Amino acid sequence: MQLRRALLGGLVIPAHPLALTRGRRLDERHQRALTRYYCAAGAGGVAVGVHTTQFAIHRASTGLLAPVLQLASETARERGGKRPVLIAGVIGSTRQAVREAMLARQLGYDAVLLSLGALRRHADRELLAHARAVAEVLPLIGFYLQPAVGGRPLSYRFWRMFAEIDAVVAIKVAPFDRYATGDVVRAVADAGRASEIALYTGNDDQIVVDLVTRFTLDGGTSVRMRGGLLGQWAVWTRAAVALHRRCQRAQAAGCVASSLLTIGAQLTDANGALFDVAHNFRGSIAGIHEVLRRQGLLAGRWCLDRAEDLSPGQAAEIDRVLAAYPHLTDDTFVASHRDAWLR
């Protein structure tokens, strides 16, 4: 119940990147610094082992999943007192996903974010059996990941049945598709669990729109996005926390200022540069890394896949949005605290 209350209250949850050395080994110093940054910026949770962390860490050959999860868990607890909600991404077959969920539980995680991208040929009943098996280990957060970065289409029917699993506490809605987003919203409402399952936007292209929209459905049921679990919020997190609060106030007042929608459009433009929309998201992780590198929170933008880097022209696009929208960034905040986080 404590976890449900926290998620329903609305949280900023960055999708945690992976800090690597030039030799593509885990950079523990910068990895800890990132977690400290998110905590200090006011994030209510962190999601580790997700797409932004690079799904390749789940391969046994990398040996990275356990140490990366452990670093985030230990670092989030080092200040004492209230800590962020800890969410671990789990992927793969049922055997793999259950094993990863058990590891997350051992390391003190609160919930798992379940990616179904690896189960592309499975029918709905098989996907639901898979989800129920994982839900026996830890509370479950569903994940509608866009196909362009490894997800698969999921129907209203699937989400309607998924919402009936008792251990489901939230769903990250990230298909980058308004029709598919509507399917999830309607499914949760039709299951009668809108007051129990927290919907979180993962639509980095529509963050503000998702956060200020109140979906009113048949029968008068009202559903809204409570917060965000976003790769975009892995950067400029302090500014994201302030923006989320502003969206919450607008929701409560039932009045959305046009200036807020303008900021939403600016954030979408900035996200297009970071996520490399021009090249079908090929440079999305490298784009996040580049911003963190410029802030001094990463030593470089290296990815596990040596071929994964910025796309042609992407650096110039990042330059453009940084110059156009300095109010979306938190460079001053980071500069003031970076050395302490890197201790």
Salt bridges, closest charged atoms under 4 A:
ASP27 OD2 - HIS30 ND1 2.78
GLU74 OE1 - ARG32 NH2 3.06
GLU78 OE2 - ARG36 NE 2.50
GLU78 OE2 - ARG343 NH2 3.43
GLU100 OE2 - HIS58 ND1 2.94
ASP110 OD2 - ARG83 NH1 2.84
ASP124 OD2 - ARG157 NH1 3.11
GLU164 OE2 - ARG160 NH1 2.45
ASP183 OD1 - ARG186 NH2 3.73
GLU196 OE1 - ARG193 NH2 3.42
ASP210 OD1 - ARG178 NH2 2.72
ASP269 OD1 - ARG320 NH2 2.90
ASP276 OD1 - HIS279 ND1 2.86
GLU290 OE2 - ARG293 NH2 2.79
GLU290 OE2 - ARG294 NE 2.81
GLU290 OE1 - ARG301 NH1 2.85
ASP309 OD1 - ARG301 NE 2.52
GLU317 OE2 - ARG320 NE 3.02
ASP319 OD1 - ARG294 NH1 2.69
